[in-house]
Amino acid sequence: MKDFDARWGRLVAAARQVPAAADVAAPYGFAVRVAARAWADDRPNLQAIFGRFAVRALWVACLLMLASVAVDYFSSKSGTQDEYANESLFDPVSEVLTASSS
């Protein structure tokens, strides 16, 4: 630290002797490569994984819904209307309330 000014003077003189660079521009396509590398994510994030499984679950739910509608449609065609009329009279809430009040 005693001869800081002398060292500093030598460094400044050496820096002044360096020739100026003629071409300081970045190479062609450098900005595009940097931006592409910044936005590229090699590992999948949680949102992408959830999105993939959500779409698959939606397809499965749609297929199950169509299958249940088909089963209900064909079972109602084969069954009688009296069978469904008797089922609409069954009230489980009133059954529980009458059983508990006795």
C-alpha positions as CSV (number, residue, x, y, z in Angstrom):
1,M,0.0,0.0,0.0
2,K,3.1,2.3,0.2
3,D,3.6,2.6,-3.5
4,F,-0.1,2.5,-4.6
5,D,0.3,5.6,-6.7
6,A,3.2,4.2,-8.6
7,R,1.4,0.9,-9.3
8,W,-1.7,2.8,-10.3
9,G,0.3,5.0,-12.7
10,R,2.0,1.9,-14.3
11,L,-1.4,0.2,-14.8
12,V,-2.9,3.4,-16.4
13,A,0.1,3.8,-18.7
14,A,-0.2,0.1,-19.8
15,A,-4.0,0.5,-20.4
16,R,-3.3,3.6,-22.6
17,Q,-0.9,1.6,-24.8
18,V,-3.4,-1.1,-25.7
19,P,-4.7,-0.5,-29.3
20,A,-8.4,0.3,-29.7
21,A,-10.5,-2.6,-31.0
22,A,-11.8,-1.9,-34.5
23,D,-14.9,-4.1,-34.3
24,V,-16.6,-4.3,-31.0
25,A,-19.9,-5.5,-32.2
26,A,-21.2,-8.9,-31.2
27,P,-21.1,-11.6,-33.9
28,Y,-24.1,-12.2,-36.1
29,G,-26.9,-14.1,-34.4
30,F,-25.3,-13.7,-30.9
31,A,-28.4,-11.9,-29.5
32,V,-30.7,-14.6,-30.9
33,R,-28.6,-17.4,-29.4
34,V,-28.5,-15.7,-26.0
35,A,-32.3,-15.1,-26.0
36,A,-33.0,-18.7,-27.1
37,R,-30.7,-20.1,-24.4
38,A,-32.4,-17.8,-21.8
39,W,-35.9,-19.0,-22.7
40,A,-34.9,-22.6,-23.1
41,D,-35.7,-24.7,-20.1
42,D,-34.3,-28.3,-20.3
43,R,-36.3,-29.7,-17.5
44,P,-40.1,-29.6,-17.5
45,N,-41.8,-27.4,-15.0
46,L,-44.7,-28.3,-12.8
47,Q,-47.2,-26.4,-14.9
48,A,-46.3,-28.3,-18.1
49,I,-46.6,-31.6,-16.3
50,F,-50.0,-30.7,-14.7
51,G,-51.2,-29.5,-18.1
52,R,-50.3,-32.8,-19.8
53,F,-52.1,-34.9,-17.1
54,A,-55.1,-32.5,-17.0
55,V,-55.7,-33.0,-20.7
56,R,-55.5,-36.7,-20.4
57,A,-57.8,-36.7,-17.4
58,L,-60.3,-34.6,-19.4
59,W,-60.3,-37.2,-22.2
60,V,-60.8,-40.0,-19.7
61,A,-63.7,-38.1,-18.0
62,C,-65.4,-37.5,-21.3
63,L,-65.1,-41.1,-22.3
64,L,-66.5,-42.2,-18.9
65,M,-69.4,-39.7,-19.3
66,L,-70.3,-41.0,-22.7
67,A,-70.1,-44.6,-21.5
68,S,-72.4,-43.8,-18.6
69,V,-74.9,-42.0,-20.8
70,A,-74.9,-44.9,-23.2
71,V,-75.4,-47.4,-20.4
72,D,-78.3,-45.3,-18.9
73,Y,-79.9,-44.9,-22.3
74,F,-79.8,-48.6,-23.2
75,S,-80.9,-49.7,-19.7
76,S,-83.9,-47.3,-19.9
77,K,-84.9,-48.7,-23.3
78,S,-84.9,-52.3,-21.9
79,G,-86.5,-51.5,-18.5
80,T,-90.2,-50.7,-17.9
81,Q,-91.4,-47.3,-16.8
82,D,-93.0,-48.7,-13.6
83,E,-89.6,-49.7,-12.3
84,Y,-88.4,-46.1,-12.5
85,A,-91.7,-44.8,-11.0
86,N,-91.2,-46.9,-7.9
87,E,-87.7,-45.7,-7.4
88,S,-88.7,-42.1,-7.5
89,L,-91.1,-42.8,-4.5
90,F,-88.2,-44.0,-2.3
91,D,-87.1,-41.1,0.0
92,P,-84.1,-42.1,2.1
93,V,-84.3,-38.9,4.2
94,S,-87.8,-39.6,5.4
95,E,-86.9,-43.2,6.1
96,V,-84.1,-42.1,8.4
97,L,-86.2,-39.5,10.1
98,T,-89.1,-41.9,10.7
99,A,-86.8,-44.5,12.0
100,S,-85.0,-42.1,14.4
101,S,-88.3,-40.7,15.8
102,S,-89.7,-44.1,16.7
